[in-house]
């Protein structure tokens, strides 16, 4: 099945994101994605991230942002201010903050107090598999992504357009299944 991938995706999660200080520097670090966790998109629709989804993605030019805002850049892997790595749990990141940047230091204070504790990542899906379950539910497994950014977020992105895109895809699947059923019934009736 071909899916329209022109809509950039974003996923968020509550995590153990933290503010840290060492050697006079300030950092924000934590997991931007967790492998194998089932994220509920809507009732009976879930999604998970395969442990190899980021295998070819981390060498791209990736930014750390605040709330997916491109004008609020916290760090960048090409500049050496954003470190990203994959371990058995998921995609981990550490951003070295510019202490002269008031937006960065305000975010640091909010993370330190626990006011901001969610993170997200912006990406395109390059490969995935879909599982239609007998109970009527559907599950997507993201197999490969192109990663653009990671963000500290105030609110999760699951209510964003990326979920609307998934719902549209799901409706198209159900319409095709209904059409196939109608065609098979017509064929059965012709044989009677």
MIDOSE-1310 file (N, C-alpha, C; in nm, 2 decimals, decimal comma, always signed):
residues 192
xxxx	+0,08/-0,12/+0,00/+0,00/+0,00/+0,00/+0,09/+0,12/+0,00; +0,06/+0,22/-0,09/+0,13/+0,34/-0,09/+0,06/+0,45/-0,01; +0,14/+0,52/+0,07/+0,09/+0,62/+0,16/+0,15/+0,75/+0,13; +0,07/+0,86/+0,13/+0,12/+0,99/+0,11/+0,21/+1,03/+0,23
xxxx	+0,34/+1,05/+0,20/+0,44/+1,09/+0,30/+0,48/+1,23/+0,29; +0,39/+1,32/+0,23/+0,43/+1,46/+0,22/+0,40/+1,54/+0,35; +0,33/+1,47/+0,44/+0,30/+1,54/+0,57/+0,40/+1,49/+0,67; +0,48/+1,59/+0,72/+0,59/+1,56/+0,81/+0,52/+1,51/+0,94
xxxx	+0,57/+1,40/+1,00/+0,51/+1,34/+1,12/+0,58/+1,40/+1,24; +0,51/+1,39/+1,35/+0,57/+1,43/+1,48/+0,51/+1,33/+1,59; +0,59/+1,29/+1,68/+0,55/+1,20/+1,79/+0,60/+1,25/+1,92; +0,52/+1,25/+2,03/+0,57/+1,30/+2,16/+0,55/+1,19/+2,26
xxxx	+0,62/+1,20/+2,37/+0,60/+1,11/+2,48/+0,64/+1,18/+2,61; +0,58/+1,13/+2,72/+0,62/+1,17/+2,85/+0,74/+1,09/+2,88; +0,84/+1,15/+2,93/+0,97/+1,08/+2,95/+1,04/+1,13/+3,07; +1,16/+1,08/+3,10/+1,24/+1,13/+3,21/+1,34/+1,22/+3,15
xxxx	+1,29/+1,33/+3,10/+1,37/+1,44/+3,04/+1,43/+1,52/+3,16; +1,55/+1,56/+3,15/+1,60/+1,63/+3,27/+1,70/+1,74/+3,23; +1,71/+1,84/+3,32/+1,81/+1,94/+3,30/+1,94/+1,90/+3,38; +2,05/+1,92/+3,32/+2,18/+1,87/+3,39/+2,29/+1,98/+3,37
xxxx	+2,38/+1,99/+3,47/+2,49/+2,08/+3,46/+2,62/+2,00/+3,49; +2,72/+2,03/+3,41/+2,85/+1,97/+3,43/+2,96/+2,06/+3,37; +3,07/+2,08/+3,44/+3,18/+2,16/+3,39/+3,14/+2,30/+3,34; +3,05/+2,36/+3,41/+3,01/+2,49/+3,38/+2,91/+2,50/+3,26
xxxx	+2,88/+2,39/+3,20/+2,78/+2,38/+3,09/+2,65/+2,34/+3,14; +2,54/+2,37/+3,07/+2,41/+2,33/+3,10/+2,35/+2,25/+2,98; +2,28/+2,14/+3,02/+2,23/+2,04/+2,92/+2,09/+2,01/+2,95; +2,02/+1,97/+2,84/+1,89/+1,91/+2,85/+1,90/+1,77/+2,78
xxxx	+1,86/+1,67/+2,85/+1,88/+1,53/+2,79/+1,77/+1,44/+2,83; +1,75/+1,34/+2,74/+1,65/+1,24/+2,76/+1,62/+1,16/+2,64; +1,52/+1,08/+2,64/+1,48/+1,00/+2,53/+1,37/+1,07/+2,44; +1,40/+1,08/+2,32/+1,30/+1,14/+2,22/+1,21/+1,03/+2,16
xxxx	+1,25/+0,91/+2,17/+1,17/+0,80/+2,12/+1,20/+0,67/+2,20; +1,11/+0,59/+2,22/+1,13/+0,46/+2,29/+1,08/+0,35/+2,20; +1,17/+0,25/+2,19/+1,14/+0,14/+2,10/+1,04/+0,04/+2,16; +0,95/-0,01/+2,08/+0,86/-0,11/+2,12/+0,74/-0,07/+2,20
xxxx	+0,74/+0,06/+2,24/+0,62/+0,11/+2,32/+0,51/+0,13/+2,22; +0,39/+0,09/+2,26/+0,27/+0,12/+2,18/+0,21/+0,25/+2,21; +0,22/+0,34/+2,12/+0,16/+0,47/+2,13/+0,01/+0,47/+2,07; -0,08/+0,50/+2,16/-0,22/+0,50/+2,11/-0,25/+0,63/+2,03
xxxx	-0,29/+0,61/+1,90/-0,32/+0,72/+1,82/-0,47/+0,76/+1,84; -0,55/+0,66/+1,85/-0,70/+0,68/+1,88/-0,74/+0,54/+1,92; -0,86/+0,52/+1,98/-0,90/+0,38/+2,02/-0,89/+0,28/+1,90; -0,83/+0,17/+1,93/-0,80/+0,06/+1,84/-0,70/+0,09/+1,73
xxxx	-0,62/+0,20/+1,75/-0,52/+0,23/+1,65/-0,39/+0,27/+1,72; -0,29/+0,19/+1,70/-0,16/+0,21/+1,78/-0,05/+0,21/+1,68; +0,07/+0,25/+1,73/+0,19/+0,27/+1,65/+0,31/+0,24/+1,74; +0,41/+0,18/+1,69/+0,53/+0,16/+1,76/+0,65/+0,19/+1,67
xxxx	+0,77/+0,20/+1,73/+0,89/+0,23/+1,66/+0,98/+0,12/+1,67; +1,03/+0,07/+1,55/+1,12/-0,05/+1,55/+1,26/+0,00/+1,59; +1,33/-0,09/+1,65/+1,46/-0,06/+1,71/+1,57/-0,02/+1,60; +1,54/-0,04/+1,48/+1,63/+0,00/+1,37/+1,58/+0,12/+1,29
xxxx	+1,47/+0,18/+1,33/+1,41/+0,30/+1,26/+1,51/+0,41/+1,24; +1,60/+0,43/+1,33/+1,69/+0,55/+1,32/+1,83/+0,51/+1,27; +1,85/+0,38/+1,22/+1,98/+0,33/+1,18/+2,05/+0,42/+1,09; +1,99/+0,48/+0,99/+2,05/+0,56/+0,89/+2,02/+0,71/+0,90
xxxx	+1,96/+0,75/+1,01/+1,91/+0,88/+1,02/+1,99/+0,98/+1,10; +2,08/+0,93/+1,18/+2,15/+1,02/+1,28/+2,27/+1,10/+1,21; +2,31/+1,07/+1,09/+2,42/+1,14/+1,03/+2,36/+1,26/+0,95; +2,23/+1,28/+0,94/+2,17/+1,39/+0,88/+2,19/+1,52/+0,96
xxxx	+2,16/+1,63/+0,91/+2,16/+1,76/+0,98/+2,04/+1,78/+1,06; +2,05/+1,75/+1,19/+1,93/+1,75/+1,28/+1,94/+1,86/+1,38; +1,83/+1,92/+1,41/+1,83/+2,03/+1,51/+1,75/+1,99/+1,63; +1,78/+2,05/+1,75/+1,70/+2,04/+1,87/+1,63/+2,17/+1,88
xxxx	+1,49/+2,16/+1,90/+1,41/+2,28/+1,90/+1,32/+2,28/+2,02; +1,26/+2,40/+2,04/+1,16/+2,41/+2,15/+1,02/+2,41/+2,08; +0,94/+2,32/+2,12/+0,80/+2,31/+2,06/+0,80/+2,30/+1,91; +0,89/+2,24/+1,85/+0,90/+2,23/+1,70/+0,91/+2,36/+1,63
xxxx	+0,94/+2,47/+1,70/+0,96/+2,60/+1,64/+1,10/+2,61/+1,58; +1,10/+2,63/+1,45/+1,23/+2,64/+1,38/+1,31/+2,77/+1,42; +1,24/+2,87/+1,48/+1,32/+2,99/+1,52/+1,38/+2,97/+1,66; +1,34/+2,86/+1,73/+1,39/+2,84/+1,87/+1,48/+2,72/+1,87
xxxx	+1,60/+2,74/+1,81/+1,70/+2,63/+1,80/+1,78/+2,62/+1,93; +1,78/+2,50/+1,99/+1,86/+2,48/+2,11/+2,00/+2,42/+2,07; +2,01/+2,34/+1,97/+2,14/+2,28/+1,93/+2,12/+2,22/+1,79; +2,24/+2,17/+1,74/+2,24/+2,11/+1,61/+2,36/+2,01/+1,61
xxxx	+2,33/+1,89/+1,56/+2,43/+1,79/+1,56/+2,55/+1,83/+1,47; +2,53/+1,90/+1,36/+2,64/+1,94/+1,28/+2,73/+2,04/+1,35; +2,68/+2,12/+1,44/+2,75/+2,22/+1,52/+2,82/+2,16/+1,64; +2,79/+2,03/+1,67/+2,84/+1,97/+1,79/+2,77/+2,00/+1,92
xxxx	+2,65/+2,07/+1,91/+2,58/+2,11/+2,03/+2,46/+2,01/+2,06; +2,44/+1,92/+1,97/+2,34/+1,82/+1,99/+2,40/+1,68/+1,97; +2,39/+1,60/+2,07/+2,44/+1,46/+2,06/+2,32/+1,36/+2,06; +2,31/+1,28/+1,96/+2,21/+1,18/+1,95/+2,27/+1,04/+1,94
xxxx	+2,20/+0,94/+2,00/+2,25/+0,81/+1,99/+2,13/+0,71/+2,01; +2,15/+0,59/+1,96/+2,05/+0,49/+1,98/+2,10/+0,39/+2,07; +2,02/+0,35/+2,17/+2,06/+0,23/+2,26/+1,94/+0,13/+2,26; +1,95/+0,04/+2,34/+1,84/-0,07/+2,35/+1,71/-0,01/+2,38
xxxx	+1,70/+0,11/+2,45/+1,57/+0,16/+2,49/+1,51/+0,25/+2,38; +1,60/+0,33/+2,31/+1,54/+0,42/+2,22/+1,64/+0,52/+2,17; +1,59/+0,64/+2,12/+1,67/+0,75/+2,07/+1,69/+0,84/+2,18; +1,82/+0,85/+2,22/+1,85/+0,94/+2,33/+1,92/+1,06/+2,28
xxxx	+1,90/+1,18/+2,34/+1,97/+1,30/+2,30/+2,01/+1,39/+2,41; +2,12/+1,47/+2,39/+2,17/+1,56/+2,49/+2,20/+1,69/+2,41; +2,14/+1,80/+2,46/+2,17/+1,93/+2,39/+2,25/+2,02/+2,49; +2,36/+2,07/+2,44/+2,44/+2,16/+2,52/+2,39/+2,30/+2,49
xxxx	+2,34/+2,36/+2,60/+2,27/+2,49/+2,58/+2,36/+2,61/+2,57; +2,32/+2,71/+2,49/+2,39/+2,83/+2,48/+2,33/+2,92/+2,60; +2,42/+2,94/+2,70/+2,38/+3,01/+2,82/+2,35/+3,16/+2,80; +2,39/+3,21/+2,68/+2,36/+3,35/+2,65/+2,22/+3,36/+2,58
xxxx	+2,16/+3,25/+2,55/+2,03/+3,24/+2,49/+1,92/+3,24/+2,59; +1,84/+3,34/+2,60/+1,74/+3,35/+2,71/+1,63/+3,24/+2,69; +1,59/+3,21/+2,56/+1,49/+3,11/+2,54/+1,54/+2,97/+2,59; +1,67/+2,94/+2,56/+1,73/+2,81/+2,61/+1,73/+2,81/+2,76
xxxx	+1,77/+2,92/+2,83/+1,78/+2,92/+2,97/+1,65/+2,91/+3,04; +1,55/+2,98/+2,97/+1,41/+2,97/+3,03/+1,36/+2,83/+3,02; +1,39/+2,76/+2,91/+1,35/+2,62/+2,89/+1,42/+2,53/+3,00; +1,55/+2,56/+3,02/+1,63/+2,48/+3,12/+1,56/+2,49/+3,25
xxxx	+1,52/+2,61/+3,29/+1,45/+2,63/+3,42/+1,32/+2,56/+3,43; +1,24/+2,56/+3,32/+1,11/+2,49/+3,31/+1,13/+2,34/+3,32; +1,23/+2,28/+3,26/+1,26/+2,14/+3,26/+1,31/+2,10/+3,40; +1,39/+2,19/+3,46/+1,45/+2,16/+3,59/+1,33/+2,16/+3,70
xxxx	+1,24/+2,25/+3,68/+1,12/+2,25/+3,78/+1,02/+2,14/+3,75; +1,03/+2,08/+3,63/+0,93/+1,98/+3,60/+0,81/+2,03/+3,52; +0,81/+2,16/+3,49/+0,70/+2,22/+3,41/+0,69/+2,17/+3,27; +0,81/+2,14/+3,21/+0,81/+2,08/+3,08/+0,88/+1,95/+3,09
xxxx	+0,82/+1,84/+3,05/+0,87/+1,71/+3,07/+0,84/+1,61/+2,95; +0,81/+1,67/+2,84/+0,78/+1,59/+2,72/+0,87/+1,62/+2,61; +0,90/+1,53/+2,53/+0,98/+1,55/+2,41/+0,92/+1,49/+2,29; +0,97/+1,52/+2,17/+0,91/+1,48/+2,05/+1,02/+1,48/+1,94
xxxx	+0,98/+1,42/+1,83/+1,07/+1,42/+1,72/+0,99/+1,44/+1,59; +1,05/+1,52/+1,49/+0,99/+1,54/+1,37/+1,06/+1,46/+1,26; +0,98/+1,39/+1,17/+1,04/+1,30/+1,08/+0,95/+1,27/+0,97; +1,00/+1,20/+0,86/+0,92/+1,14/+0,76/+0,94/+0,99/+0,77
xxxx	+0,83/+0,92/+0,75/+0,83/+0,78/+0,75/+0,88/+0,73/+0,61; +0,99/+0,65/+0,61/+1,04/+0,60/+0,49/+1,00/+0,45/+0,46; +0,97/+0,38/+0,57/+0,93/+0,24/+0,56/+0,85/+0,21/+0,69; +0,74/+0,13/+0,67/+0,66/+0,09/+0,78/+0,59/-0,04/+0,74
xxxx	+0,53/-0,11/+0,84/+0,44/-0,22/+0,82/+0,31/-0,20/+0,89; +0,20/-0,25/+0,84/+0,07/-0,23/+0,90/+0,02/-0,37/+0,93; -0,04/-0,38/+1,05/-0,10/-0,51/+1,09/-0,25/-0,48/+1,12; -0,33/-0,55/+1,05/-0,48/-0,55/+1,07/-0,51/-0,67/+1,16
xxxx	-0,56/-0,64/+1,28/-0,58/-0,74/+1,38/-0,73/-0,79/+1,37; -0,75/-0,92/+1,42/-0,88/-0,98/+1,41/-0,98/-0,90/+1,50; -0,94/-0,83/+1,60/-1,03/-0,76/+1,69/-1,07/-0,63/+1,63; -1,03/-0,60/+1,50/-1,07/-0,48/+1,43/-0,97/-0,36/+1,46
xxxx	-0,87/-0,39/+1,53/-0,77/-0,28/+1,56/-0,66/-0,28/+1,45; -0,59/-0,18/+1,44/-0,48/-0,16/+1,35/-0,36/-0,12/+1,42; -0,24/-0,16/+1,37/-0,11/-0,13/+1,43/-0,01/-0,10/+1,33; +0,05/+0,02/+1,33/+0,16/+0,05/+1,24/+0,29/+0,03/+1,32
xxxx	+0,39/-0,02/+1,25/+0,53/-0,03/+1,31/+0,62/+0,06/+1,21; +0,68/+0,16/+1,27/+0,77/+0,25/+1,19/+0,90/+0,18/+1,18; +0,94/+0,15/+1,06/+1,07/+0,07/+1,03/+1,19/+0,16/+1,00; +1,16/+0,27/+0,93/+1,27/+0,36/+0,89/+1,22/+0,50/+0,88
xxxx	+1,30/+0,60/+0,93/+1,26/+0,74/+0,92/+1,38/+0,82/+0,87; +1,34/+0,94/+0,82/+1,43/+1,05/+0,80/+1,40/+1,15/+0,91; +1,50/+1,17/+0,99/+1,48/+1,26/+1,11/+1,52/+1,40/+1,08; +1,44/+1,50/+1,11/+1,47/+1,64/+1,09/+1,50/+1,71/+1,22
xxxx	+1,43/+1,68/+1,33/+1,45/+1,75/+1,45/+1,39/+1,68/+1,57; +1,44/+1,71/+1,68/+1,40/+1,67/+1,81/+1,36/+1,79/+1,89; +1,26/+1,78/+1,98/+1,20/+1,90/+2,05/+1,17/+1,87/+2,19; +1,19/+1,97/+2,28/+1,13/+1,97/+2,41/+0,99/+2,03/+2,39
xxxx	+0,89/+1,97/+2,43/+0,75/+2,02/+2,40/+0,67/+2,04/+2,53; +0,58/+2,14/+2,52/+0,48/+2,16/+2,63/+0,37/+2,07/+2,62; +0,32/+2,04/+2,50/+0,21/+1,95/+2,47/+0,25/+1,85/+2,37; +0,19/+1,73/+2,38/+0,23/+1,62/+2,29/+0,18/+1,65/+2,15
xxxx	+0,24/+1,60/+2,05/+0,21/+1,62/+1,91/+0,10/+1,53/+1,85; +0,05/+1,43/+1,93/-0,04/+1,33/+1,88/-0,17/+1,39/+1,83; -0,20/+1,51/+1,87/-0,33/+1,58/+1,83/-0,30/+1,66/+1,70; -0,18/+1,65/+1,65/-0,14/+1,73/+1,53/-0,18/+1,66/+1,40
xxxx	-0,15/+1,72/+1,29/-0,19/+1,68/+1,16/-0,14/+1,54/+1,13; -0,04/+1,49/+1,19/+0,02/+1,36/+1,16/-0,09/+1,25/+1,20; -0,17/+1,28/+1,30/-0,27/+1,18/+1,34/-0,39/+1,19/+1,24; -0,42/+1,31/+1,20/-0,52/+1,33/+1,09/-0,48/+1,25/+0,97
xxxx	-0,35/+1,25/+0,93/-0,31/+1,18/+0,82/-0,33/+1,03/+0,84; -0,29/+0,98/+0,96/-0,31/+0,84/+0,99/-0,46/+0,80/+0,98; -0,55/+0,88/+1,03/-0,69/+0,86/+1,03/-0,74/+0,85/+0,88; -0,69/+0,94/+0,80/-0,73/+0,95/+0,66/-0,69/+0,82/+0,59
xxxx	-0,56/+0,77/+0,62/-0,51/+0,65/+0,57/-0,60/+0,53/+0,61; -0,64/+0,53/+0,74/-0,72/+0,42/+0,79/-0,86/+0,42/+0,72; -0,92/+0,54/+0,70/-1,05/+0,54/+0,63/-1,04/+0,49/+0,49; -0,92/+0,52/+0,42/-0,90/+0,47/+0,29/-0,89/+0,32/+0,29
xxxx	-0,82/+0,26/+0,39/-0,81/+0,12/+0,40/-0,95/+0,05/+0,42; -1,02/+0,11/+0,51/-1,16/+0,05/+0,54/-1,25/+0,06/+0,41; -1,24/+0,17/+0,34/-1,32/+0,19/+0,22/-1,28/+0,08/+0,12; -1,15/+0,06/+0,10/-1,10/-0,05/+0,01/-1,15/-0,19/+0,05
xxxx	-1,14/-0,21/+0,18/-1,19/-0,34/+0,23/-1,34/-0,36/+0,21; -1,42/-0,26/+0,23/-1,56/-0,26/+0,21/-1,59/-0,29/+0,06; -1,52/-0,22/-0,03/-1,54/-0,24/-0,17/-1,50/-0,38/-0,22; -1,39/-0,43/-0,16/-1,35/-0,57/-0,19/-1,46/-0,67/-0,15
xxxx	-1,52/-0,65/-0,03/-1,62/-0,73/+0,02/-1,74/-0,73/-0,07; -1,78/-0,61/-0,11/-1,90/-0,59/-0,20/-1,88/-0,67/-0,33; -1,76/-0,65/-0,39/-1,72/-0,72/-0,51/-1,73/-0,88/-0,50; -1,68/-0,93/-0,38/-1,69/-1,07/-0,36/-1,83/-1,12/-0,34
xxxx	-1,92/-1,04/-0,28/-2,06/-1,07/-0,27/-2,13/-1,07/-0,40; -2,10/-0,98/-0,49/-2,15/-0,98/-0,62/-2,12/-1,10/-0,70; -1,99/-1,14/-0,69/-1,94/-1,27/-0,76/-2,01/-1,39/-0,70; -2,03/-1,39/-0,57/-2,10/-1,51/-0,51/-2,25/-1,51/-0,56
xxxx	-2,31/-1,40/-0,57/-2,45/-1,39/-0,61/-2,47/-1,43/-0,76; -2,37/-1,40/-0,84/-2,37/-1,44/-0,98/-2,37/-1,59/-1,00; -2,30/-1,66/-0,90/-2,28/-1,80/-0,91/-2,41/-1,88/-0,86; -2,49/-1,81/-0,79/-2,61/-1,87/-0,74/-2,72/-1,89/-0,84
